[in-house]
Amino acid sequence: MKKKISVLICDDSVLVRQILSNVLGSDPQIEIVGLAENPLIAREMIKQFNPDVLTLDVEMPEMDGLSFLEKIMALRPMPVVMISSLTQKGTAQTLRALEMGACDVVGKPTYDLKVHFHTMRHEIINKVKAAATARVRASVILSRQAAGVARPMSKIELICIGASTGGVAAIKSVLPLLPENSPPILMVQHMPASYTASFANRLDGASRISVVESEDGMLLEPGKAIIACGAFHARIVARGGNYYIKHGEDPEISGHKPSVDAMFESAAEVVSANVVGVIMTGMGRDGARGMLALRRKGAFTLGQTEESCVVYGMPKVAKEVGGVEREVSLSMLATEIEKICWPAHI
């Protein structure tokens, strides 16, 4: 018989603990092994029960969730799903948690908790199950490379990056290493719409290139990276010799909006061969079909290696369908992208 996924819930609210326990416990593959009202109690329960997944509130007494997460990732890395309020402060804290190694985030409603949490039942269960399969390691801060000489104009017209679970930390370990005159970059990271602008701002502060959230009609230009707004599909269209973002309000594709497939397929159709497509850590199959379309058009397609992924789902399916030309470890992705963009200068 398949072992159940053991979950420890840490939240200072009795009501939230009860609701999450009921929601997660309704799935026959999940077992709730403990309910902790603060990180100090959770620490002892982790030692006692060795849970597969920890759900962790951000704002708590005794010790806040970020401080506890930092200790966990340094001393005993384990899959963590953050429970965060959908506020500006909560968004910033949650992004920091994802950068530190949390697998995913569930937005905590601000009212009618029981109704909203039960509406989110499938999302919560799926995120916990995905976290249970994650490869979690101690937090590692990659050093930023010294700025080199200016690169000549690359023949590559566009770099497209798609990621999901584990992607916040993965993207932040790659983007700051790319040169300031990099070809235009468009990225889809599966996350709630309320987080994408803050994520773009955090990347902008860490990178040599400009990083912004997508807007309908935005120009794709060298030295700029664009994070697809979480509320729309982000496709590429051509006009007057330039490429622009076109937001789409059509339904989810491959279970997501924005969809990596939507981005990759539009790049294959409009830009064709002069594209670098990169598919990174994440659960599911979003991006696999689009990667194959890119490769068939002659684009360069890179997949993150299994051992460097938090969840080897999206890159695995893309490889299985024939969309990945070459697999590259996370630590070498930036270097590999530069080799493709400037083959004679690396």
GIGILIN-V61327 format. One record per residue. N is the residue number from 1. PHI is phi in degrees with one decimal (999 if undefined). PSI is psi in radians with two decimals (999 if undefined). Layout:
n-><N	N>
phi-><PHI	PHI>
psi-><PSI	PSI>
//
This chain:
n-><1	2	3	4	5	6	7	8	9	10	11	12	13	14	15	16	17	18	19	20	21	22	23	24	25	26	27	28	29	30	31	32	33	34	35	36	37	38	39	40	41	42	43	44	45	46	47	48	49	50	51	52	53	54	55	56	57	58	59	60	61	62	63	64	65	66	67	68	69	70	71	72	73	74	75	76	77	78	79	80	81	82	83	84	85	86	87	88	89	90	91	92	93	94	95	96	97	98	99	100	101	102	103	104	105	106	107	108	109	110	111	112	113	114	115	116	117	118	119	120	121	122	123	124	125	126	127	128	129	130	131	132	133	134	135	136	137	138	139	140	141	142	143	144	145	146	147	148	149	150	151	152	153	154	155	156	157	158	159	160	161	162	163	164	165	166	167	168	169	170	171	172	173	174	175	176	177	178	179	180	181	182	183	184	185	186	187	188	189	190	191	192	193	194	195	196	197	198	199	200	201	202	203	204	205	206	207	208	209	210	211	212	213	214	215	216	217	218	219	220	221	222	223	224	225	226	227	228	229	230	231	232	233	234	235	236	237	238	239	240	241	242	243	244	245	246	247	248	249	250	251	252	253	254	255	256	257	258	259	260	261	262	263	264	265	266	267	268	269	270	271	272	273	274	275	276	277	278	279	280	281	282	283	284	285	286	287	288	289	290	291	292	293	294	295	296	297	298	299	300	301	302	303	304	305	306	307	308	309	310	311	312	313	314	315	316	317	318	319	320	321	322	323	324	325	326	327	328	329	330	331	332	333	334	335	336	337	338	339	340	341	342	343	344	345	346>
phi-><999	-67.0	-66.5	-72.8	-80.5	-88.2	-127.7	-109.1	-104.6	-122.1	-157.8	-76.9	-91.2	-59.3	-62.2	-63.6	-59.7	-65.7	-64.7	-62.0	-63.0	-67.4	-64.0	-69.8	-68.7	-73.7	-90.8	-65.7	-92.2	-119.5	-125.6	-85.1	-100.8	-173.3	-126.3	-118.4	-89.8	-158.9	-62.0	-64.8	-69.5	-59.4	-58.3	-69.5	-68.7	-62.7	-62.3	-76.3	-104.5	48.3	-66.8	-74.1	-139.9	-114.8	-97.0	-133.5	-71.7	-87.0	-100.3	-145.8	-76.4	70.8	-155.3	-74.2	-62.0	-66.7	-63.4	-66.9	-60.9	-60.0	-66.9	-60.2	-68.8	-84.5	-105.6	-149.7	-56.3	-152.3	-66.0	-129.2	-112.3	-81.4	-110.2	-125.8	-69.6	-84.6	-125.2	-60.4	-64.8	-62.9	-63.2	-61.4	-65.7	-68.1	-61.4	-61.8	-63.1	-64.7	-66.0	-79.4	124.9	-60.2	-74.7	-162.6	-137.6	-115.3	-74.4	-81.7	-62.4	-98.1	-155.5	45.4	-56.4	-62.2	-64.7	-68.7	-63.1	-71.3	-63.9	-90.1	-50.8	-65.1	-61.7	-63.6	-62.3	-63.6	-69.2	-67.6	-65.3	-63.4	-61.6	-63.5	-96.1	-73.6	-96.0	-105.1	-123.3	-59.9	-61.5	-128.3	-97.7	-79.9	-75.4	-80.8	-69.2	-66.2	-64.6	-94.6	-69.8	-61.8	-86.3	-70.7	-60.2	-86.3	-72.8	-72.8	-94.3	-160.4	-113.8	-115.2	-126.4	-124.2	-154.1	-141.4	-55.9	87.0	-74.0	-59.8	-68.5	-65.1	-62.9	-69.6	-88.5	-107.0	-58.5	-64.3	-88.0	-83.3	-68.8	-68.0	-106.9	-59.4	-56.8	-53.6	-124.9	-122.1	-127.5	-115.6	-119.0	-65.1	-162.9	-58.7	-59.0	-72.0	-102.6	-66.6	-65.4	-66.0	-63.4	-61.1	-63.6	-67.0	-65.7	-60.9	-71.3	-104.3	-115.4	-77.4	-88.5	-76.7	-124.6	-137.1	-81.2	-68.5	-129.8	-60.6	86.8	-67.4	-77.2	-88.4	-141.1	-56.6	80.0	-127.6	-113.7	-121.6	-92.0	-60.8	-57.5	-66.8	-97.7	-138.0	-72.6	-115.6	-112.6	-103.6	-128.4	-105.6	-157.4	61.1	82.8	-119.9	-114.4	-133.5	-86.4	-122.6	-77.6	-121.2	-99.9	-66.5	-61.4	-54.5	-120.8	55.1	84.1	-140.6	-146.4	-73.7	-108.1	-65.2	-58.8	-59.8	-65.4	-61.2	-65.3	-69.5	-65.9	-64.5	-73.9	-96.0	-96.0	69.7	-77.6	-83.9	-129.7	-107.8	-102.6	-126.8	-116.2	-116.5	-46.5	164.0	-91.1	100.7	-129.0	-59.6	103.0	-63.9	-63.2	-68.1	-62.4	-64.2	-61.8	-61.9	-63.7	-65.3	-87.6	94.2	-73.3	-88.1	-124.4	-118.0	-120.0	-72.6	-67.2	-57.6	-68.2	-99.4	-85.9	-71.2	-130.8	-89.2	-112.9	-58.9	-64.1	-64.5	-65.8	-60.4	-68.2	-62.4	-85.7	94.6	-84.5	-97.4	-75.0	-151.3	-95.7	-136.1	-69.0	-56.4	-66.5	-111.3	-62.7	-61.3	-62.8	-66.4	-62.3	-63.1	-60.5	-72.0	-73.0	-133.9	-60.3	-93.4	-123.2	-109.2>
psi-><2.36	2.33	2.41	2.70	2.05	2.31	2.34	2.25	2.19	1.95	2.43	-0.20	2.15	-0.75	-0.80	-0.73	-0.75	-0.77	-0.84	-0.66	-0.74	-0.76	-0.92	-0.67	-0.25	-0.24	2.21	-0.25	-0.01	2.42	2.20	2.06	-0.20	2.68	2.10	2.38	-0.18	2.89	-0.52	-0.73	-0.72	-0.68	-0.75	-0.64	-0.58	-0.76	-0.67	-0.79	-0.31	1.02	2.71	-0.61	2.48	2.23	2.33	2.16	2.72	-0.89	1.97	2.76	3.03	-0.99	2.27	2.82	-0.63	-0.73	-0.71	-0.73	-0.72	-0.73	-0.73	-0.84	-0.42	-0.64	-0.61	1.30	2.30	2.79	2.22	2.32	2.10	2.49	1.90	2.47	2.55	1.13	2.92	-0.77	-0.76	-0.64	-0.82	-0.74	-0.70	-0.71	-0.68	-0.70	-0.75	-0.64	-0.55	-0.21	0.01	2.49	-0.68	3.13	2.50	2.19	2.11	2.14	2.70	-0.13	2.87	0.94	-0.78	-0.79	-0.85	-0.72	-0.67	-0.55	-0.57	0.21	-0.91	-0.68	-0.82	-0.83	-0.79	-0.66	-0.66	-0.71	-0.70	-0.74	-0.61	-0.38	-0.01	2.59	1.82	2.30	2.91	2.52	2.34	2.22	2.02	2.38	2.51	2.31	2.62	2.49	2.25	-2.96	2.72	2.40	2.62	2.96	2.28	2.64	-0.32	2.24	-0.35	2.43	2.18	2.27	2.28	2.39	2.85	-2.09	2.16	-0.05	-0.50	-0.88	-0.66	-0.81	-0.69	-0.30	-0.19	-0.87	-0.75	-0.25	-0.17	2.54	2.81	-0.37	0.62	2.65	2.80	2.48	2.30	2.27	2.41	2.06	2.12	1.95	2.80	2.63	-0.52	-0.17	-0.36	-0.64	-0.75	-0.66	-0.75	-0.73	-0.70	-0.72	-0.67	-0.68	-0.31	-0.11	2.77	-0.54	2.82	2.35	2.21	2.84	2.55	2.57	2.59	2.25	0.05	2.40	2.35	2.08	2.70	2.53	0.12	2.31	2.41	2.19	2.15	2.26	2.37	-0.12	-0.16	2.72	2.53	1.89	2.81	2.34	2.67	2.44	2.14	0.58	0.03	2.92	2.46	2.82	2.37	2.05	2.43	2.30	0.22	2.91	2.98	2.54	2.29	0.50	0.17	2.68	1.98	2.72	2.39	-0.66	-0.77	-0.75	-0.90	-0.77	-0.65	-0.62	-0.69	-0.68	-0.70	-0.78	-0.53	-2.08	-0.50	0.87	2.50	2.03	2.27	2.19	2.21	-3.05	2.44	2.71	2.55	-2.75	0.14	2.27	-0.36	-0.83	-0.73	-0.65	-0.71	-0.71	-0.73	-0.82	-0.66	-0.43	-0.02	0.17	2.86	2.19	2.15	2.41	2.50	2.42	2.68	-0.81	-0.34	-0.04	2.55	-0.80	2.02	1.27	-1.18	-0.82	-0.60	-0.83	-0.71	-0.67	-0.76	-0.61	-0.05	0.21	-0.32	2.07	-0.70	2.42	2.43	2.44	2.71	-0.70	-0.30	0.01	-0.79	-0.75	-0.72	-0.70	-0.75	-0.68	-0.67	-0.71	-0.63	1.21	-0.47	0.02	0.14	999>
//
